[in-house]
Amino acid sequence: MTEVKPHYELETVKANVESCAFSARNKTLGAVIAVFRICFQKEITNSEAAKYIRDGVKSLVIDDFARHSEVHGGTIADVYGKVINDESWYIKFYYSDEDGVCQYAFHPPARELLLKDGRKISQGKLVYDEVKKVWSLRRE
């Protein structure tokens, strides 16, 4: 069996995350803000959420790699999982074919995530409602 390796060079992605702009309407930014508000009882700004995402991406190591994911008609994305401040995070990134800009997803995992080194990242405490477009506590 062949070992699955990340599609993108992690150090390059980590270096490029500083120049990434996150939209205030972005699901990723909203996820971080919701986790802080609901789980940590702390309000943070869009800028603070973007910094948290950048710091989270820069903290990744190769053993945090989980798998590849196909997005947008065949573009390959790398999926990582990480526990930061006792919260589970699903982290996905890829470079868009149109403009070469790195796109990021950074939110609580919808389900358990198995990492390259055998660790399991539990599903997130929050779940995203696609209809209402809001994050809320997962109901068991």
ABEGO torsion letter per residue (X at the ends): XBBBBBABBAAAAAAAAAABBBBAABAAAAAAAAAAAAAAGBBBBAAAAAAAAAAAAAABBAAABABBBBBGGGBBBBBBBBBBGGBBBBBBBBBBAAAGBBBBBBBBBABBBBBAAGBBBBBBABBBBAAAGBBBBBBX
